[in-house]
């Protein structure tokens, strides 16, 4: 099944917003039904996602990155009061 990159990114953002403690690439891959390589590639291209910490992988001596999403606020709205306009 071919899924567009933007669709994967949208799903990753939604999942990371729902799981505030973060998710590993394996978890994201399973939840999005996407290849791990596609998930990794997408995460590195998303400026609002970051590796929050590393956790020991189950059953081996490797570490898995735990990804989170930054809560970036919207831009401040432009003032409507004429006193701000010069």
C-alpha positions in Angstrom: 0.0 0.0 0.0 1.5 3.3 -1.1 0.8 6.2 1.3 1.8 9.7 0.5 4.5 11.3 2.6 2.2 14.1 3.6 -0.4 11.6 4.8 2.2 9.8 6.9 3.3 13.1 8.4 -0.2 14.1 9.2 -0.8 10.7 11.0 2.5 11.0 12.8 1.6 14.5 14.1 -1.8 13.3 15.2 -0.4 10.3 17.1 2.4 12.3 18.8 -0.2 14.9 19.8 -2.3 12.1 21.4 0.6 10.4 23.1 2.2 13.3 24.9 4.9 11.0 26.5 6.1 10.1 23.0 6.4 7.0 20.8 9.3 5.0 19.4 9.7 4.5 15.6 8.6 0.9 16.1 5.4 2.0 17.8 4.8 4.7 15.2 5.4 2.3 12.4 2.9 -0.2 13.8 0.2 2.5 14.5 0.5 4.0 11.0 1.0 0.7 9.2 4.0 2.2 7.5 7.6 1.0 7.0 10.0 2.0 9.7 12.2 3.7 7.0 9.3 5.9 5.9 8.6 6.8 9.5 12.2 7.7 10.2 12.5 9.7 7.0 9.3 11.6 7.8 10.2 12.4 11.4 13.6 13.8 10.4 11.8 16.1 7.9 9.3 17.4 10.4 10.7 20.5 12.2 8.2 20.2 15.0 9.3 16.6 16.0 12.3 15.8 18.1 13.9 12.9 20.0 13.0 13.5 23.6 15.0 10.6 25.1 16.3 7.1 24.6 14.9 4.0 26.1 16.4 0.5 26.3 14.9 -1.8 23.7 13.2 -4.9 24.8 15.2 -8.1 24.4 18.6 -6.6 23.4 21.2 -4.1 24.4 20.2 -1.3 21.9 18.4 1.9 22.6 15.2 3.2 20.9 14.6 6.9 20.3 11.4 8.2 21.8 9.9 10.9 19.6 7.7 13.8 20.7 6.1 16.8 19.0 6.7 20.4 20.0 3.7 22.4 21.0 4.4 25.4 18.8 1.8 28.2 19.3 0.2 29.9 16.4 1.5 33.4 15.4 0.2 36.2 17.5 -2.8 37.8 15.7 -2.3 41.1 14.0 -3.7 44.0 16.1 -7.0 45.4 15.0 -6.9 48.5 17.2 -5.9 51.5 15.2 -3.7 52.8 18.0 -1.2 50.1 17.1 -0.9 51.2 13.4 1.6 54.0 12.8 
